[in-house]
Amino acid sequence: MNKRKLSMGLLLVAISMAATAGSMTCPDLAGAVQVNACPTEEELKFTYNGFCSDTAKAYANQTDSCIKYEDYREMKNVAMWESKDSVFSGYISCALPAEQLKASKVSTMAVERQGKLNKLVCSYANNVRLTYRTKAACAVDNEKACKANPASCTATCD
């Protein structure tokens, strides 16, 4: 019985991985979903005080965001969002109204490499980026046409 459940689980994982491989398009943000809550002002102030009072960070020059609370707040006042199918995700500013976010259209699609990881990055207005992460090789199809009409961009990951 346990072997059967394990086999079924592995089959479902293989199917889901195969479903995300192949041709990819940037998600429509109208269906995007916020995954976690935005931090409260109290949480931001608490973490600012804790982060910026760490002398080890100061000596290592890792406190650029500590010069002003407003800079730190802008950097940390974010929440995780996912595409409707949960394939793409990204941290988006809580200062951006959800209606404005959901109305944003894709402006670019690009592939970035981070170590052994490939990231298919979809950029939208207002510094919104959703990313698909994979170890598969990805390439933007017909980059010239993609730059001319970002809404028609596709990428192949295999």
C-alpha positions in Angstrom: 0.0 0.0 0.0 2.8 2.5 0.9 4.7 1.6 -2.3 1.5 2.4 -4.3 1.1 5.8 -2.6 4.8 6.6 -3.2 4.5 5.6 -6.9 1.4 7.7 -7.3 3.1 10.7 -5.6 6.2 10.4 -7.8 4.0 10.1 -10.9 2.1 13.3 -9.9 5.4 15.2 -9.3 6.7 14.0 -12.8 3.5 15.2 -14.4 3.6 18.6 -12.7 7.2 19.1 -13.7 6.5 18.1 -17.3 3.5 20.5 -17.3 5.8 23.5 -16.4 8.5 22.5 -18.9 8.2 23.5 -22.6 6.7 26.8 -23.8 6.2 29.4 -21.1 4.5 32.8 -21.2 4.4 35.6 -18.7 1.4 35.4 -16.4 -1.5 37.8 -16.6 -1.4 39.7 -13.3 -5.2 40.0 -13.2 -5.1 36.5 -11.7 -2.1 37.1 -9.4 -2.6 36.2 -5.7 -1.0 37.7 -2.7 0.6 34.8 -0.7 1.4 36.5 2.6 0.4 39.7 4.4 2.2 43.0 4.2 4.2 43.8 7.3 2.7 46.2 9.8 4.3 49.5 10.6 5.2 48.1 14.1 6.9 45.1 12.5 8.9 47.2 10.1 10.1 49.5 12.9 11.0 46.5 15.1 13.0 44.8 12.3 14.6 48.2 11.3 15.9 48.7 14.9 17.1 45.1 15.1 18.8 45.0 11.7 20.3 48.5 11.8 21.7 48.2 15.4 23.7 45.1 14.5 27.3 46.3 14.7 28.6 43.4 12.8 26.6 44.5 9.8 27.8 48.1 10.2 31.5 46.9 10.2 30.8 44.8 7.1 29.3 47.8 5.3 25.9 46.0 5.0 23.8 48.8 6.4 23.1 51.0 3.3 19.4 50.8 3.9 19.8 52.0 7.5 20.7 55.6 6.7 17.0 56.5 6.7 14.0 54.5 8.0 12.1 55.4 4.8 14.8 53.6 2.7 14.5 50.5 4.9 10.7 50.7 4.8 10.7 50.9 1.0 13.0 47.9 0.7 11.2 45.7 3.3 7.5 46.7 2.9 6.9 43.8 0.4 4.7 40.7 0.2 5.0 37.5 -1.9 2.7 37.3 -4.9 2.2 34.3 -7.2 0.7 33.8 -10.6 -2.7 32.1 -10.7 -1.1 28.8 -11.4 1.6 29.3 -8.7 4.4 28.8 -11.3 5.7 32.4 -11.2 6.4 34.3 -7.9 7.9 37.5 -6.7 8.1 40.1 -3.9 6.0 43.2 -4.7 5.8 46.5 -2.8 2.9 46.8 -0.5 2.7 50.5 -1.4 1.4 49.5 -4.9 -2.4 49.2 -4.8 -3.7 45.7 -5.8 -5.9 47.1 -8.5 -2.9 48.8 -10.1 -0.8 45.7 -9.8 -3.5 43.5 -11.4 -3.9 45.9 -14.3 -0.1 45.9 -15.1 0.9 44.5 -18.5 4.2 42.7 -19.2 7.0 44.9 -20.5 9.9 42.4 -20.9 10.8 38.8 -20.6 14.3 37.7 -19.9 16.4 34.8 -18.8 18.9 35.2 -15.9 21.3 32.7 -14.6 22.1 32.4 -10.9 24.5 29.6 -10.3 22.9 26.3 -11.4 19.5 28.0 -11.4 17.8 29.6 -14.4 15.3 32.3 -13.8 12.7 33.3 -16.4 11.8 36.9 -15.4 8.7 38.7 -16.4 8.8 42.5 -15.8 5.8 44.7 -15.6 5.2 48.4 -14.8 5.9 49.8 -11.3 9.0 47.6 -10.8 6.9 44.4 -10.6 8.8 41.2 -11.5 7.5 37.6 -11.3 10.0 34.8 -11.7 9.9 31.2 -12.7 12.9 29.3 -11.3 14.2 26.1 -12.8 17.3 24.0 -13.3 16.2 23.5 -16.9 17.8 25.5 -19.7 15.5 28.4 -20.8 15.7 30.7 -23.7 13.4 33.5 -24.9 11.9 32.6 -28.3 12.4 35.2 -31.0 13.8 37.9 -28.9 13.5 40.6 -31.6 9.7 40.0 -31.8 9.5 39.8 -28.1 11.0 43.2 -27.6 8.6 44.6 -30.2 5.5 43.1 -28.6 6.2 41.9 -25.0 2.7 40.5 -24.7 3.5 37.9 -27.3 6.7 36.7 -25.6 7.3 33.0 -25.1 10.2 31.1 -23.7 11.2 27.5 -24.0 12.5 25.6 -21.0 13.7 22.0 -21.3 
